Amino acid sequence: MTTTQAKMVNTSVKNGVMTLELSFDPGNCYTHEMMKQIDSAVLEARFNNDVQAIVIRGAGDKFFCAGADINMLKQADPTFKYYFCLHANETLNRLEHTPKIVIAALNGHTVGGGLEIAMAADIRIARKNERAKVGLPEVNLGVLPGTGGTQRLARLVNKSKAIELMVTAETFGFEKAMDLGIINDVWDEPDTDAFMARIQKYAEQFCPPNGASKAVGRIKRSVQSGADLPFESALAVERELQQLLFQGEDAKEGITAYIEKRKGVFTGK
């Protein structure tokens, strides 16, 4: 007997941009099944040569993601919870290290594991919403942010501030999140449709023919792989990635276009 799992991650591709929409009631919370679907979508994006950028959003206009499904955690035994966290770590690491730019479009509340997903993206942009909250309040449940939250938040803000935000369970608005360096920008758009249309246009700048997507991906790869290495080792990673780019068509086109004083037309090769 085959059991069909509900679709919790809806994917679509347009002009080189794959959008992953998290969809689960309540709050676009994630279960183990959703995390498996995110993992599958990330792998699909990796191997799809027509995908040059990835956007992650939540369904609707109230939540990006409210974190892990508490009802699922309440019913699960400690062994399941451990492997659930391990798989979530592996999935978000895969997202973080995929050499294609990832943009988290924060269209509502982004708390707990939802913020942990967003922090695994390369760029986080929010739609202005005075009611939406950001934060890692897991301490209120007697646990810690266990999907990379303690590590990624400490790398986005200083260690002391990260500890304070987590142990006080503070939740705050998008503007403060931007001031802290947790998100990159807040856009004032009239509704979610307008916000996502602008996100799509923003993401397309990194895709051919507008942008040298291979270079964008290798810049990401250099930063993500090199940030925690000794400086000389990180420079070696940078040099190797640069050499790969020099051998590609986009580098030749970019240099030629610069000399000819025109805009480059890139192919992602």
NORURSUL-V137463 format. One record per pair of residues at least 24 apart in sequence whose C-alpha atoms are under 7 Angstrom apart, sorted by the first residue. I is the first residue (numbers start at 0). J is the second residue. Records with the same first field share a line. If there is no record, write none. Layout:
I = J ; J
This chain:
7 = 33
8 = 33 ; 36 ; 37
14 = 203
15 = 49 ; 50 ; 51 ; 52 ; 203 ; 206
16 = 50 ; 51 ; 52 ; 53 ; 202 ; 203
17 = 50 ; 52 ; 53 ; 54
18 = 53 ; 54 ; 55
19 = 54 ; 55 ; 56
20 = 55 ; 56 ; 57 ; 58
21 = 56 ; 57 ; 58
22 = 57 ; 58
26 = 62 ; 64 ; 65
27 = 57 ; 58 ; 62 ; 63 ; 64 ; 65
28 = 64 ; 65 ; 66 ; 67 ; 68
29 = 66 ; 67 ; 68
30 = 67 ; 68 ; 71
31 = 83
34 = 87
38 = 90
41 = 94
45 = 97
51 = 99 ; 206 ; 212
52 = 99 ; 100 ; 101 ; 202 ; 205 ; 206
53 = 100 ; 101 ; 102
54 = 101 ; 102 ; 103 ; 104
55 = 102 ; 103 ; 104
56 = 103 ; 104 ; 105 ; 106
57 = 106
60 = 106 ; 107 ; 191
61 = 106 ; 107 ; 108
62 = 106 ; 107 ; 108 ; 109
63 = 105 ; 106 ; 107 ; 108 ; 109 ; 113
64 = 108 ; 109 ; 110 ; 113
65 = 108 ; 109 ; 110 ; 111 ; 112 ; 113
66 = 110 ; 111 ; 112 ; 113
67 = 112
84 = 145 ; 146
87 = 146
88 = 146 ; 147
91 = 116 ; 119
94 = 119
95 = 119 ; 120
96 = 220 ; 223
98 = 216 ; 217 ; 219 ; 220
99 = 216
100 = 215 ; 216 ; 219
106 = 191
107 = 131
108 = 132 ; 133
109 = 133
110 = 134 ; 135
111 = 135 ; 136 ; 137 ; 144
112 = 146
115 = 146 ; 147 ; 148
118 = 151
122 = 183
123 = 182 ; 183
124 = 182 ; 183 ; 184 ; 185
125 = 173 ; 184 ; 185 ; 186
126 = 185 ; 186 ; 187 ; 188 ; 194
127 = 185 ; 186 ; 187 ; 188
129 = 172
131 = 172
132 = 170 ; 171 ; 172 ; 173
133 = 170 ; 171 ; 172 ; 173
134 = 169 ; 170 ; 171
135 = 165 ; 168
136 = 165 ; 168 ; 169
137 = 168
138 = 165 ; 166 ; 168
139 = 168
155 = 180 ; 181
156 = 180
207 = 265 ; 266 ; 267
208 = 264 ; 265 ; 266
209 = 264 ; 265
210 = 265
211 = 249 ; 265 ; 267
212 = 267
213 = 267 ; 268
214 = 244
